[in-house]
Amino acid sequence: MSSNSHYATCAGREIHFTEWGAQNARTIIAWHGLARTGRDMDELAAHLSARYRVICPDTLGRGFSQWSPDPHNEYTLRFYAKLAAELFDRLGIARAHWVGTSMGGAIGTVCASGLFEPRLAGRIASLVLNDNAPQLAEPALARIRAYAGNPPAFATMAELEAFFRQVYKPFGWLSDAQWRRLAETSARRLPDGRLTPHYDPAMVRQFTDHPNDYEIWAHYDVLKIPVLCLRGVESDLVLPETTAEMMRRGPGARGQARIVEVPGCGHAPALNVPEQLDLVTAFIEQNEAALAA
């Protein structure tokens, strides 16, 4: 099934998203990682779109969404939650399941807690955290800051693809066609004609201006919805001691959380192979059935 491309004005900013399965009533939000775009969710969205409406946004400053004119205040989880709340309202979404990779998982957590956006309280039915947790390892954050804030530029698409294959090797297995699509959907031309990753380098100010933005235990602890955390076995961002703590707190303490270690991946599983797609689908279907009971 194919997708449609749309734009919506949220919190005064133009946000791009793709929509799959528009004819379906039940909705899934699939939100990408820090320096990525909503097109990373193509395989997952196509897999789910026979039964669900799947919305895959480009975060502010990424892909085809507007770049922020106020990086200090808007490249933050609080503002991303505001964008998400307005997107829910614009699209008439009463309730949705949320699948978030890395940053997308953090956005889902703060949205589901309702602490930043009370209008979202009760509107997220379940949460998949794809290699994301309420606390992230500092050495990995330093690595991300180093590459995300200084995106390289290349003369050719082949060179850009080779760069992505190296940087995103922890995603796990991707076919050659998937690597090519990742490169093509993650590229923009600079004025001199060179190719660079398709995001605003100023988005890294989230880490420099707000160094504790991703410490979100307060949001996780109040969640009263089912949570599935997929941790890449080789992840340096989400550590085993953190996922153990997740099972002792919040939804984990209430018996609503589950941790699954994903082999052959680091940060973060690409959600593009049957085993990963089936994990996410089974979790959502189980919770959808519980809502209907």
N, C-alpha and C positions, 0 to 999 in steps of 0.2 A: 504494500500500500504506500502511496506517495504522500508527501506532506505539502502544506501550503504555507507561504511566507506572509507574515503580517507585522504590522507596527501598531503600537499603542502608546499614548501619552500617559505616563505615570509619574506623579510628583513633579510635573513640569518637564520631564525628560522623555525623549522618544526611545522606546524599548522595542527591539526586534524579537520576534519569536517565531518558531515553526510550530505548526499544529498538525497532528496526525489523528486519524480516526474522528474527524469532526462530527460525524453522525452519532457518536456514542454519548450517552448521558454521563457515565461515570468517568472521572477525570484523574489523571496522574500529572504531577508537575515533575519534570526531569531537569535538574539544574546542574550545570557543568562546573568544572574546577577553575582555579584562580586565573590562569593565563590562557584559558581555552574558550570555546564557543559552544553554543547549543547543538551544533552539528555533531559533537562527540556522542550525542545520545541517539543518533540515527538508528543503530541496530536495535537498541532497547525499545525505542518508540515504534519501529516497524513491527517488532515482535509483539508488542502489547496492543497495537492499534486496531486489531480485529474486534476487541472487546472494550477498549477504553479510548477516550479522548486524551491525547498526550500533548502537553504543552512544554516546549523546550525553549526557554528564553536565552537570549544573549544578555549577560549582565552589563550594566552600565559600564562603558569604556571598553567593551569587548565586541568582536564581530561587527554586526551592522547596527548595534545600539549606539546612541549618542555618547560622546565622550563628555565627562563632567566638566563644567566650567568652574567647579568648586571642589577640587580634589581632596582638600583637607577634611571637609565635612561630609562629602558624599561617597567617597570610597571607604565605606565603613559598613559593618554588619547592620547597624541600626538603620542606615539609609537604604540598604538593600532590602531589609524587611519592609520598609515603607513602600518601596517599589513593588514588592511582591503583594502586599496588601491591596494596593491600587490595581494591580494586574488581576487579582482575584475578582475585585469588584467590576472592573471593565469587562471581564469575560463572563460574568455571571456565575462564578464558581462558588457554590455553597459549601462544598466539602471536597477534598482531594487527598489522595495518597501522594507522598513526596519521596522522590529518589534524588539524592544529591551526592555528587562526587566532590570530595575534598571541600573547597569553599562552599560548593552547593549544599553539602551536608550541614555545614555550620549555619548557612542562611536558613535551611529548613528547621534546624534546632531552635534558633531564636524566633522564628515565625511560629512554630508550634507551641513554644512556651507562653506566648502572648504578653511577655514582659515588655517588649518594645512596641508591639502592635496589638493592643487588646482586641481590635476588630477581627483578628485572625484566630482568637481563642476558640477552640472547638471545631475549627474548619480544616484541620489537618488530621486525617484519620490514622495514618501510620507513617513511619519515617524509616527510610533506608539510608544509612550513612556509609557511603562507599569510600573507605579508607579516610574516615574523618572521626574525630573524637572531641570531647570538650576541653582537652588539653593536648597540645602538639609539641613534639620534641624540638628543642631550641636549635640544635645543630642542623636539622633539616630545614627549619625556618630560615636560618642564615643562608643555606644553600639556595633556597627559593628566592630570597631577597637579592642574592647576587646575580642570578640569571634573569629574573623577571624584570628588574629595574633597568637592565642594559641589554635590550634585545638586539641581537646581531642583524646584519643585513647581508644579502647575497645577490649575486648577479643573476643567478638562474634558479628555476624551480627545483631542479635536481639537487642543487646545493642546499636549498632550504629543506627539502625532504630529508636529505642525509642528516642535517642538523636535528630535525625532529625525531628521526629514528634513533639518534644517540640520546637525546635528552629524555625522550619518553620511552626508552627501552623498558623501564619498570612497568609500563602498561601491560606487558605480557605479549602474547601472540597477536599480531595483526597480519592480515593478508597484504600482498603487495598493493592490491587495489584499495584497501583501507588506508594504508600509509599514504598513498597518493591523494586520496580524498581528504585525509587529515591535513596534508600540506596545502592543498588547493583551497580548502575552506578556512585555513588559518593564516592566509597571506594577504598582505596589502603592499602596494607600491609606494615607495618614497619618492619625493620630487626628482631625485636623480635617477629614478627608474629601477633601483634595487628593490628586492623583496625582503620584507621583515614580518615578524608575527603580527597578527591582526588584533592588537590591543594597545591601549593607552599606557605608555610606560609609567605615567604618574600614578597608576593604580597601586603601585608598590608602596606609595605613601601610607597606605593602610597599616603597614608594618612599622614604618619609621615614626609616623605621627601618632599612632595608636598602638603601641607595642603589646598591649594586653587584650587587643580586640578579640583574639581567638581563645581566650580563657573564659569559657562559657559554662562552667559547672553550674552556676546559678540557674541557667536556662534548662540544662539537662535534668537537674534534680527535681524540677517541678513537672516534668513531662508525665502525663498519664495516658500515653498511647503506646502501642507496640513499636519497638525499635529493633531493627536488624542492622548490625554493624558488620560490613565485609572488610576484613583487614588483609591486605596483601601480605603474604608470609614474609616477604623481604622488605616490607615498608620500614623506612627510617623516620617517618613522620608520626605514625600511630604505633606506640610501643606496647608490648604485651602487658606491662604493668598498668598501663592506662586502661586497656580494655578490661583487665581484671577489676580495676576500680569502678568501671562502668557497671559491672555486674553487682557491685556492692551498694550502688547508689541509684537514686532516681528510679527509672523504670526497671533497672536491673534488680533493685531491692524489692520491687513489687511483682517480680516474675514476668515482666513484660519485655525484657530485652534478651537478645540472642547475639552471640558473636560467632562469626564463621571465618576461619582462616582460608584465604584463597591461594592455592599453590601456583607457582610460576609467575607471580606478580610481586611488585613492590608498591610504589605509590604512583598511580592507583589502578586497580583492575579496570580494563577498558569496557567492561560490560558488553562484549561483542561475541562471546562464544557460548554455545548451548548451556554449559554447566553454570555459568554466571547468570545468564538470562533466566534459566529455570529457577535458580535460587530466588531471584527478585520476584518473578511471576508467582511462585508458590507462596511467598510471604504475603504479597498483595492479595492474592485470591483467598488465602486463609482469613485475612482480616476483613475483606469485603464480605465474605460469608458470615463472619461474626456480626458485622453491622446489620446484615439483612435478617439475622435470626431474631 
